[in-house]
């Protein structure tokens, strides 16, 4: 294969990886509507670090427990709920990658009323390809508004991450 073809193949693979990573996060945030993914913990590598507003999890049971507690802590809202993901910046380096994005929780109470925002924040992720699938090895989630009460003791203001320094 010529050098030009090798370069093209590498660039195409990086684009495919970027799409797979973006789809991973759409599935993660759409969990409950995509039951084929198993559980939230299935999105993570065997060894991982999850930090949501200062609450740290390093085992699958801790992740499952945290999401149950967050769900129980939130007020019972009615209407159509959506999670919007935006401003993806994904960098692929072979079998590792980084991703940052913004997320916004939106609720449509009624068909006649305007949507309202429930929570918004930033996310920084480190990923690794394991057995052909992208898995999260480290994830830092920072709420910038609408932070659930459960994080009152752990949330602190944080600046954006530099992937060069925060790995």
N, C-alpha and C positions, 0 to 999 in steps of 0.2 A: 504494500500500500504506500502511495506517495506521501510525502510530508503534508501536502495540501489536503489530501483525503483524511489523513490522521487528525489534522487540526479541525477539519469540518466535523468528523465523527465525534471528537471530544466536545466541540461546541454544541452539537445536537444532543449529546448525552447530558450535558450541563443544563440545557433547556428542558429536557424531559425530567431531569431530577428536580428542577425548580417547580415544574408543574405538579409533580408528585408531592412535593413538600407543601405547596399551597393547598392541594386537595386534602392532605393529611389534616391541616388545621381547619378546613371547612368541615371535615367529618368530625373532628374533635369538638368544635363549637356547635355542631348540629346534632351532637349525641342525644339520643332519645328518639330522634327521627331516623337514625341509621343504626338499627340494632345489630347489624352484621359485624360491627366492630367489637363486640364483647363488652368491655368495660373501659372506663377512662384509663385505667392502669395499662391496658393493652397498647396504648400509644407510646409507652415509655420503654427504653432499653432496660435490661435486667438490673443494671446499676444506674441510678439517676439521682438527680437533685431537683426538687420542685419547690419553688418559693413563691407563694401567693400572698402578697401584701405582708411579707415577713413571717408567715406561717410556713415552716419547712417540712417537707415530706421526703423520705428516702426509701420507703417501701410501698408496695402495691396496696397493702391493707391500709396504710396511712392515707394514701390518695383517696381510696374508696370512702374511708371514714370522713375525711375532710369534706368531700363533695356532699355527703349526706348531711353533715353539720351545716354547711353553707345553705343547702336547700331548705333545711328546717328553720334556719335563721331568717330567711327572706320572707317578706309579707306575701300572703296569698293574693296574687294578682289574677284578674280575669281578662280575657281578650286574646288577641293573636300576638305571640312573642316572636321576635326576630333577633338574630345576632348578626351585626354587620362587621365585616373584617375589611380593613383598608390599609393603604400605605405599606404594602409588603416590600421589604428589602431582603432578598434571599441571595446569599453568596454560597456557591457550591465549590468545594475543594476536594475533588475525588470522592471519597467515601465519607467525608464530613461536610457539614454545612452550618451556616448560621441564618437565622431568620428574625426579623423584627417586624412588628405590625401594630396597628391600632385596632381596638375592638370597641364596639358600642352596642349595648343592649337597648332594644327598642320595643315598646309595647303599643299595640293598636287596641285601645279599649273598645271602640265601636267602629262600625263602618262609616259613620258620619263624622266622627271626631278626628282631629289631627293626631299623628303618632306622638308619643312622648318618650324621651330618653330616660332610662332607668339607671344605667351605670356606664362609665367609659374609662378606658385606660390604655396602657402600653404593655407590650410583651416582648421579651427577648429570649430566643431559643438557640440551643446548640443541639445538633442532630448528628446521627451516625447511621450509615447504611449497614444493616445487620441482616444476613441471610436474604439479601435482595430487597429489603423493605427499610424505609426511613423510620427511625425511632428517635424519640426525644431523650437526650442524655442530661440536659440541664434546661430548666425553664424558669424564668423570672417574670411574674405578672405583677403589675403595679396599677392599682385603681387610682384614677385622677378625679373621679367624682362618683357619687352614689355608692360608696364603699359599704358593704354589709357590716352590721354591728359586730359580727363575730370577729372581725379583724381590728377592733378598736385598740386592743392591747399590743398588736404586732405591727400595724401599719406605721410607717414613717415616711416623710417626704424623701423621694429619691430622684436623682438626676438620671438622664438617659445613660445607658451603658455604652462603653466602647468595647467592642468584641476583642480588640487587641489586648485589652487589659483585664477583662472580666472573665476569661475562660478559667 
